Amino acid sequence: MIFINGLAFSQVGINTETPRARLDVQGNLSIRNRIYLGGSDSVNGLLGDVGSVLVSQGANNPPVWKVIRRPDFDPFLYTIFNNVAGDTTSGITFNSTTTGSEIHTLNQTLTSFGGTQITALQKDFQIENPESITILTFETIAQINSSAVSSAVEFSCGIFVDDLLKGIRVYTLNQPGTATFPFYTFDLVAAVSNLTIATHTAKVACKRRANFNSFTDILGIGTPANTANLNSFMTKSSLVVETYEKPSTGNTVPVYNP
């Protein structure tokens, strides 16, 4: 009894006379049945779910089970690493002021663009590998408050990464025939290659470029210019950011979902 009690409160070594833990095995370890981790579900502890892995939580913390959420990384193929998305009913209302039909250029700064940012769509995203393709998708509704035939307004919306222009579309929304308060579904997809390994910021901004046929009424982007045929739910904007990356052959990114 004294011998058993001593073992219960001492360190045990297998193939070592100086164990460094409660159980120290110097050699191969074969586990043929179950591994339990301390927990409250049973007296023995927790068993991992099918497909789960044993993950360290660092010094002085017990390991935990984690369920694998990512596929095996092939260093020769692009794999989706991160994605973030958001939407908002807080759009932009433009009065009659225009900025002119200047030419937009790749990597033009957000300041020089001179538009108005849809701030609720701003998103941070992470790049973890040197070879990557980032896909940014913006969708909204544009509407003019007009019932006059041939009224029209030209506008543009751009996607910016770290305040540099990466994609833009220009559109002229006009008043066709006898329709009133016309609107248009505006879509923009931008692709950016090989961003630096860091946290980046995506933004969306729009501007009113020109008026036609003396049109001076409201332009709404992501918000109704007239609620006769639209509401804020119908006009809300969205931004989706997806990163596709080629992991390096020495990839150390965890394959579990933290």
Kinemage of the C-alpha trace (Angstrom):
@kinemage 1
@onewidth
@group {chain A} dominant
@subgroup {mainchain}
@vectorlist {calphas} color= white
{ca met a 1} P 0.000 0.000 0.000
{ca ile a 2} L 2.854 2.399 0.809
{ca phe a 3} L 4.482 1.570 -2.577
{ca ile a 4} L 1.264 2.272 -4.525
{ca asn a 5} L 0.663 5.537 -2.668
{ca gly a 6} L 4.205 6.689 -3.494
{ca leu a 7} L 3.690 6.060 -7.215
{ca ala a 8} L 0.480 8.096 -7.183
{ca phe a 9} L 2.337 11.269 -6.186
{ca ser a 10} L 5.663 10.816 -8.000
{ca gln a 11} L 7.012 10.919 -11.531
{ca val a 12} L 7.280 7.676 -13.476
{ca gly a 13} L 9.850 7.117 -16.188
{ca ile a 14} L 9.987 4.413 -18.845
{ca asn a 15} L 13.524 3.875 -20.212
{ca thr a 16} L 14.725 6.801 -18.081
{ca glu a 17} L 15.789 7.177 -14.472
{ca thr a 18} L 15.173 10.939 -14.479
{ca pro a 19} L 11.568 11.510 -15.629
{ca arg a 20} L 10.656 15.126 -16.431
{ca ala a 21} L 6.874 14.724 -16.238
{ca arg a 22} L 4.296 12.685 -14.298
{ca leu a 23} L 4.822 10.062 -17.052
{ca asp a 24} L 7.993 10.304 -19.177
{ca val a 25} L 8.337 7.762 -22.002
{ca gln a 26} L 11.741 7.590 -23.684
{ca gly a 27} L 10.904 5.563 -26.795
{ca asn a 28} L 7.962 4.624 -29.000
{ca leu a 29} L 4.405 5.015 -27.734
{ca ser a 30} L 1.547 2.931 -29.140
{ca ile a 31} L -2.042 3.841 -28.243
{ca arg a 32} L -4.517 1.211 -29.364
{ca asn a 33} L -7.788 2.566 -28.053
{ca arg a 34} L -8.764 6.021 -26.785
{ca ile a 35} L -7.149 9.298 -25.755
{ca tyr a 36} L -9.074 11.276 -23.127
{ca leu a 37} L -8.526 14.948 -22.323
{ca gly a 38} L -9.561 16.520 -19.045
{ca gly a 39} L -13.069 17.862 -19.157
{ca ser a 40} L -16.469 17.824 -17.532
{ca asp a 41} L -18.317 15.469 -19.892
{ca ser a 42} L -17.229 12.305 -18.070
{ca val a 43} L -14.978 11.019 -15.331
{ca asn a 44} L -12.276 10.091 -17.858
{ca gly a 45} L -12.377 13.319 -19.895
{ca leu a 46} L -13.218 14.257 -23.477
{ca leu a 47} L -12.802 12.156 -26.605
{ca gly a 48} L -12.181 14.020 -29.861
{ca asp a 49} L -14.788 14.037 -32.640
{ca val a 50} L -14.157 12.187 -35.890
{ca gly a 51} L -11.530 14.106 -37.890
{ca ser a 52} L -10.338 16.165 -34.931
{ca val a 53} L -6.679 16.684 -34.019
{ca leu a 54} L -4.839 17.186 -30.741
{ca val a 55} L -3.589 20.769 -30.556
{ca ser a 56} L -1.197 22.421 -28.106
{ca gln a 57} L -2.328 25.648 -26.444
{ca gly a 58} L 1.199 26.608 -25.421
{ca ala a 59} L 3.175 26.415 -22.195
{ca asn a 60} L 1.257 25.710 -18.982
{ca asn a 61} L -2.007 25.092 -20.861
{ca pro a 62} L -3.602 21.687 -21.509
{ca pro a 63} L -3.981 20.467 -25.110
{ca val a 64} L -7.424 20.539 -26.735
{ca trp a 65} L -9.271 18.784 -29.530
{ca lys a 66} L -9.781 20.818 -32.720
{ca val a 67} L -11.896 19.908 -35.751
{ca ile a 68} L -10.102 20.209 -39.078
{ca arg a 69} L -11.713 22.907 -41.242
{ca arg a 70} L -9.160 23.242 -44.050
{ca pro a 71} L -8.052 20.757 -46.705
{ca asp a 72} L -4.489 19.555 -47.047
{ca phe a 73} L -2.389 22.339 -48.566
{ca asp a 74} L -0.782 21.587 -51.917
{ca pro a 75} L 2.129 24.003 -52.530
{ca phe a 76} L 1.470 23.869 -56.278
{ca leu a 77} L -2.199 24.854 -56.143
{ca tyr a 78} L -4.126 27.939 -55.035
{ca thr a 79} L -6.276 27.284 -51.972
{ca ile a 80} L -8.824 29.566 -50.368
{ca phe a 81} L -7.239 30.736 -47.125
{ca asn a 82} L -9.416 33.566 -45.826
{ca asn a 83} L -12.698 35.237 -46.610
{ca val a 84} L -14.558 38.138 -45.039
{ca ala a 85} L -17.838 39.754 -46.011
{ca gly a 86} L -20.219 42.446 -44.905
{ca asp a 87} L -23.275 44.400 -45.973
{ca thr a 88} L -24.865 47.685 -45.028
{ca thr a 89} L -27.952 49.781 -45.657
{ca ser a 90} L -25.889 52.928 -45.028
{ca gly a 91} L -25.282 54.051 -48.585
{ca ile a 92} L -24.419 57.419 -50.148
{ca thr a 93} L -26.711 60.212 -51.317
{ca phe a 94} L -25.248 62.635 -53.870
{ca asn a 95} L -26.671 66.068 -54.616
{ca ser a 96} L -26.195 67.760 -57.999
{ca thr a 97} L -22.439 68.396 -57.523
{ca thr a 98} L -20.232 66.536 -60.012
{ca thr a 99} L -16.475 65.930 -60.144
{ca gly a 100} L -15.855 65.713 -63.891
{ca ser a 101} L -15.159 62.765 -66.172
{ca glu a 102} L -11.480 62.268 -65.356
{ca ile a 103} L -9.646 59.070 -66.301
{ca his a 104} L -9.126 56.614 -63.432
{ca thr a 105} L -5.858 54.658 -63.198
{ca leu a 106} L -4.628 51.523 -61.443
{ca asn a 107} L -3.226 52.284 -57.958
{ca gln a 108} L -4.703 55.784 -57.973
{ca thr a 109} L -5.015 56.881 -54.342
{ca leu a 110} L -8.342 57.111 -52.584
{ca thr a 111} L -7.620 60.774 -51.841
{ca ser a 112} L -7.026 61.639 -55.500
{ca phe a 113} L -10.155 59.683 -56.484
{ca gly a 114} L -12.135 62.227 -54.531
{ca gly a 115} L -15.206 60.085 -53.975
{ca thr a 116} L -17.196 59.195 -50.879
{ca gln a 117} L -16.389 55.990 -49.039
{ca ile a 118} L -19.066 53.526 -47.930
{ca thr a 119} L -17.366 53.222 -44.551
{ca ala a 120} L -19.502 50.356 -43.226
{ca leu a 121} L -18.066 48.070 -45.936
{ca gln a 122} L -14.419 48.562 -44.905
{ca lys a 123} L -12.812 45.163 -44.238
{ca asp a 124} L -9.404 43.977 -43.024
{ca phe a 125} L -8.038 40.725 -44.429
{ca gln a 126} L -4.851 38.698 -44.037
{ca ile a 127} L -2.368 37.434 -46.646
{ca glu a 128} L -0.228 34.539 -45.401
{ca asn a 129} L 1.757 33.466 -48.499
{ca pro a 130} L 3.759 35.346 -51.177
{ca glu a 131} L 1.788 33.918 -54.132
{ca ser a 132} L -1.858 34.923 -53.883
{ca ile a 133} L -4.918 36.143 -55.752
{ca thr a 134} L -7.418 38.272 -53.837
{ca ile a 135} L -10.949 38.528 -55.247
{ca leu a 136} L -13.046 41.496 -54.099
{ca thr a 137} L -16.733 41.619 -55.051
{ca phe a 138} L -18.919 44.686 -54.539
{ca glu a 139} L -22.648 44.874 -55.251
{ca thr a 140} L -25.142 47.683 -54.744
{ca ile a 141} L -28.171 49.467 -56.213
{ca ala a 142} L -27.972 52.938 -57.788
{ca gln a 143} L -31.123 55.038 -58.234
{ca ile a 144} L -31.970 58.539 -59.444
{ca asn a 145} L -34.907 60.581 -58.165
{ca ser a 146} L -36.289 61.448 -61.577
{ca ser a 147} L -39.465 61.264 -63.599
{ca ala a 148} L -38.219 63.412 -66.496
{ca val a 149} L -37.579 61.591 -69.763
{ca ser a 150} L -33.884 61.412 -70.768
{ca ser a 151} L -32.571 62.578 -67.400
{ca ala a 152} L -29.245 60.891 -66.704
{ca val a 153} L -26.263 60.844 -64.381
{ca glu a 154} L -22.818 59.278 -64.743
{ca phe a 155} L -21.118 57.782 -61.693
{ca ser a 156} L -18.263 55.458 -60.794
{ca cys a 157} L -17.486 53.129 -57.898
{ca gly a 158} L -14.066 51.725 -57.093
{ca ile a 159} L -12.530 49.088 -54.831
{ca phe a 160} L -9.369 50.114 -52.976
{ca val a 161} L -6.782 47.995 -51.163
{ca asp a 162} L -4.660 49.950 -48.700
{ca asp a 163} L -6.118 53.135 -50.251
{ca leu a 164} L -4.940 52.218 -53.778
{ca leu a 165} L -7.457 51.702 -56.593
{ca lys a 166} L -7.644 48.059 -57.751
{ca gly a 167} L -10.907 47.953 -59.700
{ca ile a 168} L -13.494 50.416 -61.035
{ca arg a 169} L -16.639 50.606 -63.154
{ca val a 170} L -18.283 53.684 -64.690
{ca tyr a 171} L -21.999 53.709 -65.501
{ca thr a 172} L -24.580 56.144 -66.860
{ca leu a 173} L -28.005 55.727 -65.257
{ca asn a 174} L -30.729 57.326 -67.381
{ca gln a 175} L -34.480 57.840 -67.387
{ca pro a 176} L -35.904 55.644 -70.178
{ca gly a 177} L -39.318 56.425 -71.576
{ca thr a 178} L -42.074 56.981 -69.056
{ca ala a 179} L -40.524 54.996 -66.204
{ca thr a 180} L -39.989 56.884 -62.960
{ca phe a 181} L -37.197 56.689 -60.402
{ca pro a 182} L -35.059 54.234 -62.416
{ca phe a 183} L -32.474 52.051 -60.678
{ca tyr a 184} L -29.613 49.764 -61.663
{ca thr a 185} L -27.904 46.767 -60.030
{ca phe a 186} L -24.225 47.683 -59.943
{ca asp a 187} L -21.642 44.871 -59.710
{ca leu a 188} L -17.860 45.162 -59.551
{ca val a 189} L -15.271 42.371 -59.236
{ca ala a 190} L -11.584 43.193 -58.746
{ca ala a 191} L -8.658 40.728 -58.709
{ca val a 192} L -5.358 41.598 -57.026
{ca ser a 193} L -2.253 39.405 -57.265
{ca asn a 194} L 0.600 38.794 -54.832
{ca leu a 195} L -0.124 41.235 -52.047
{ca thr a 196} L 2.509 41.340 -49.312
{ca ile a 197} L 2.274 38.987 -46.335
{ca ala a 198} L 0.446 41.306 -43.948
{ca thr a 199} L -2.964 42.584 -42.920
{ca his a 200} L -4.583 44.670 -45.672
{ca thr a 201} L -7.672 46.884 -45.791
{ca ala a 202} L -10.358 46.876 -48.490
{ca lys a 203} L -12.558 49.929 -49.073
{ca val a 204} L -15.301 50.987 -51.509
{ca ala a 205} L -15.872 54.562 -52.689
{ca cys a 206} L -18.180 56.148 -55.279
{ca lys a 207} L -18.511 59.531 -56.994
{ca arg a 208} L -20.895 61.480 -59.222
{ca arg a 209} L -19.022 62.310 -62.417
{ca ala a 210} L -21.492 64.125 -64.713
{ca asn a 211} L -25.123 65.183 -65.215
{ca phe a 212} L -27.001 65.045 -68.520
{ca asn a 213} L -30.011 66.983 -69.830
{ca ser a 214} L -29.889 69.393 -66.902
{ca phe a 215} L -30.521 66.657 -64.346
{ca thr a 216} L -29.811 68.024 -60.850
{ca asp a 217} L -31.799 65.721 -58.569
{ca ile a 218} L -30.569 63.109 -56.071
{ca leu a 219} L -28.442 60.071 -56.925
{ca gly a 220} L -28.534 57.306 -54.325
{ca ile a 221} L -25.944 54.499 -54.204
{ca gly a 222} L -26.716 51.796 -51.673
{ca thr a 223} L -29.672 53.823 -50.454
{ca pro a 224} L -32.959 54.767 -52.161
{ca ala a 225} L -33.155 58.132 -53.897
{ca asn a 226} L -36.927 57.733 -53.867
{ca thr a 227} L -38.858 55.243 -51.738
{ca ala a 228} L -41.765 54.886 -54.170
{ca asn a 229} L -40.319 51.660 -55.589
{ca leu a 230} L -37.302 50.824 -53.343
{ca asn a 231} L -36.439 50.679 -49.655
{ca ser a 232} L -33.162 50.482 -47.739
{ca phe a 233} L -33.255 46.675 -47.546
{ca met a 234} L -33.563 46.407 -51.332
{ca thr a 235} L -30.698 48.823 -51.983
{ca lys a 236} L -28.169 47.625 -49.396
{ca ser a 237} L -24.556 47.131 -50.476
{ca ser a 238} L -22.233 44.182 -49.901
{ca leu a 239} L -18.499 43.496 -50.127
{ca val a 240} L -16.894 40.032 -50.189
{ca val a 241} L -13.106 39.498 -49.940
{ca glu a 242} L -11.651 36.055 -50.744
{ca thr a 243} L -7.958 35.193 -50.740
{ca tyr a 244} L -6.584 32.294 -52.786
{ca glu a 245} L -2.989 31.459 -51.918
{ca lys a 246} L -0.207 29.023 -52.805
{ca pro a 247} L 1.324 27.835 -49.538
{ca ser a 248} L 5.082 27.486 -49.467
{ca thr a 249} L 6.603 24.003 -49.267
{ca gly a 250} L 7.556 24.803 -45.672
{ca asn a 251} L 4.049 26.003 -44.819
{ca thr a 252} L 3.458 26.387 -41.057
{ca val a 253} L -0.121 27.687 -41.166
{ca pro a 254} L -2.270 25.528 -38.816
{ca val a 255} L -4.693 23.168 -40.539
{ca tyr a 256} L -7.209 23.444 -37.716
{ca asn a 257} L -9.864 26.051 -37.099
{ca pro a 258} L -8.784 28.028 -33.990
